[in-house]
Amino acid sequence: MNEMDRQDLLVRAMPAVFVLIWSTGFIVARYGMPHAPPLKFLAVRYALSVACFLAWAFAARAAWPKNRSQAMHLAVTGIFMHAGYLGGVWAAVKDGMGAGLSALLVGLQPVLTAIWVSGRGGQVGRRQWLGLALGLAGLLLVVWQKLGMGEVHARNLLYALVALLSITAGTLYQKRFVQPCDVRTANLVQLAAALVVTLPLALLEAEAMRWTTAEGGLNMELAGAMAWSVLGLTLGGSSLLYLLIQRGAATTVSSLMYLVPPTTALMAWVLFGEPITAIIVTGVALTAVGVSLVVRAPAPLPAPARQ
């Protein structure tokens, strides 16, 4: 296998790897949220991630944003896609909303993206609309059994809606305004902006992070959740999301989010023994078909007949 073949294989694997990494976000929340307030956890995560990306960028001599305008656009996407999205999701989960319901609400992102693209004169064809509908139907089936009674109130619903609007706006904004640049320095700027916004709010949280157990040992659940949040979700997942948005259409990339709740359900079955029912299997199948319809490249037009 030559170098071009290896690069092509890596590019083709990026969506699947992204879905697997991104799906662990709710698993991490289940481990970490009992031991920390959401914004304090995220502020520490952003600070550690900035340090990692800073070391990586200097070691690799990565190119920095070309001008102040490019840096400002990156900062705006960081505020939307890190501070707004993650802050909303984690605050909703901490405030009693189940992971399934928060995943359902955020999973509406492809629908909002397609409606926006269509309203702006973009090309969202019938096949893509069918795929979006099937994906949403599959998503509803997967999370329906996870919707508990009494877990929703005005405050945590507002948090989840902030997350939904933030990830949608961030995806569209990045595709529209952010010029291609080095993924390491791009993420560094985005995370620094998210830290600047999140830190003042985190200092208002009364609850402290519990790094030690009652016996005085290291709280492995919190430490493990933090380590994976930085190394897996931020350095891995966020970098892949940035690259995918740069390489593909906004509707195509956001449709991958449909695969996150079903994948999370499978992970929860393996890790926590949560049951996998026939309804969940059906939902996964519908979601997979829907995503394939959205991301499939359009058939080439027939060549004109020669006269």
C-alpha angles and dihedrals in degrees: 000000000000127000094264091052091051092050091049090051091051092050091050091050095050097088094050093046091047092053092049093050096041091049091063090067094088090044089055090049090054090054099040109034097070088061104041143030111254102243095044089051091049093046091055090045092052093046093051091044092051089052092050094047091045092055091044094049094049093044091051093038088232120191116258126220109291098231145357092269093057091048092050092051089051090049091053092052089048092054091050100039100037112020096033102035101039093036091053096046096045093044090051093050091046090049093058105273112136119244090240094056094045089049090051094052095046088044089069088075096099090055092052091045093051092047090051093047091048092048090051092055096263124150110258105158132204091260091055093048089051090050092049090050093049091046092052091047091051091047091052091051093050097050099032094090090050095059105107126199117256096011095113127076135153096272101050090039088056090050091053093047090051088054092049095049092043097053091044094049092044093052093049094043094050093048091049104040112016114092118212112274139149109309093220097056091037091057091044092057092044094050093045089055091048090050092051090054097040102043098068090049091047091055088060092060111102096203117090128219110256105218094165133055126234087265092056097253128125114283097240095189092057094039092048092047090051094047093051092043090057102036101031109025101032106029093034109025099036092046091052091048090052092050093046093051090050092050102041145039117276093243092050094049096044091050088069087070087072088070095055101078094046090047090048089052090054091049091049089052091053097041103033105020094245107166124256109215133190088257091057092048090050090049092051090051093049091048093050091050091047094051092047090055092051098045098039111112114245116259113262116255115252115261113256114260115256116246 
